[in-house]
């Protein structure tokens, strides 16, 4: 089992956007069409993926995992100030505050960024992940807890 956490605001990996490829004199053309490339829609994704990969390398220095993998991700984020009382109750969560963060970003886009970060670092390909346990919850700050379990080592559900 490999466990680690990454501090910082997670970035989503969702859609990609297509942008022209530019040369010295503007967009590069071929056969009357502008050449394009696909880039991440979210500019923070690349930095977040590097942070995740770095934390994984610190936690695990072995060979790439082979075979099926179970993945547990817990994304935490701080509660908004509006969830707390005021004055002497500034540290008390209001009874009307939600128990879980149900607003964006969605957990699948957060998961996609982590999985792609770990490809070539912990496993050969994220298609090896056959079991997911993903949750979002309130915490003191932004972070993600990551647990990777090769299915051959799995004795209890994660």
N, C-alpha and C positions, 0 to 999 in steps of 0.2 A: 504494500500500500504506500502511496506517495501522497503527502499532505503538505499544503502550503497556503499562504494567504497573500493577496496583493492589495496594498493600500492605494487608494486613489479612486477617482470617479470612473467607473467602467464606461467604455464606449461601446456603442452598438455596431454590429456589422450586419447591414441589411442590404439595401439596394446598391447597385453600382450605377454610375452615370458615364455616358460616353462623351469624350472631349476630343477635339481635333488635335492632331500632332502638328506642331509648328516647327518650321525651319527658320533660316535667317530672313526670309522674305515673306513670311506668312504661312498659312496652312499648306502642308505637303499634299500634293495631288498625285493620283495614279489612275490612269484610264478614265480621266474626267471626274473622278470622285475624290473627296477629301478623306485622307487616311485618319483613322480615329483609334483611340485606346480606351479601355474601361478603367475607371478609378473608383475608389471607395466614395460613397456619397457623404460619409462622415469623416471630416479631416482629422479627428482625434483618434480614429481607429488604429492607425499605424503605430502611434505612440503607445496606446494601451496594449496592443498586441506585443510590443517589445517589452513592456513591463511584465506582462504575464510570462513570456518566454524566459526572461531573466530570472524571475522568481522560481520557475520550474527547474531551470538549470542549477540553481543553488540547492534546491531540495532533492534533486536526483541527478546523479552523474553516471548512471549506468547506460547500458545499450538501449536502443529503441525497443519498446514493448511490442511483442508480437501477439496476435490472437485477440479475442474479444475483451473489451474493457467496460467496466462500470464507472460512471462519472457522477460525482456529487458536487453541485455548485450552490453556494448560498451567497446571494448578493445582498449586501446591507447598505442602507443609506440613512442619513439623519432625518429625523422628523422635521417638517417645516415649523417655523416659529408659531404659526397659527394653531398648531396642535396643543400649545401650552397655554396655561392661564397667564394672568398679568399680576404685577405687584408681588406680593408675598407668595403667590401661586405660580410664579414664573417657571418653576421647575416641575410643576404638576401637569401631567397629561390630562387634557379635557376628556370627559366621558364621551363626548361626541366625536372625538378623533378616531379615525379608522384604525383597526387592528393591524392591517397590512397595507403596504404601498401598492395600490392598484392602478396608479397612473403610469404613463410612459416613463422609461422605455420598457418594452415587453421582454420577458425573460428569454424567449427564443432568439432574439437578435443579440442579446447580451451573451448567450451561450455560444452562438455561432462564432463570435469574436474570440472567445476563450479557446474553443476547440481548434480553430485555425491557428491560433498562437502556439498550440502544443504539438501541432503536426511538424515532424522532423526534430522535435525536442524530446518528447516523451514517447510518442508513437509514430508509426510510419504514415498513417492516414487517419483522419477523423472518422472514416467509415468503420473503424474498429470499435467505436463506442456503440455498444448494443443496449446499454441500460443507462437511463438518465434519471437523476433526482435533482430537480432544480427548484429553488425557492428564492423569493424576495422577502426581505423583512426589514424592520426598523433597526438601526444600530446607532452607535455614537458618531460614526463617520462613514464615508464611502469605503467599501472594500469588498473583496470576494474571497470566500474560503473555497479551496479546491481540494477534492479527494479523488484520486485515481486508483482504482483497484482492478488489477488483472483478474478476469473471471475465474481463473484457476485457483486464485487465492481467496475467493469469496466464500465465506462460511455463513454469514448472515446478510440479509438485505442491508444496503447502505442507506 
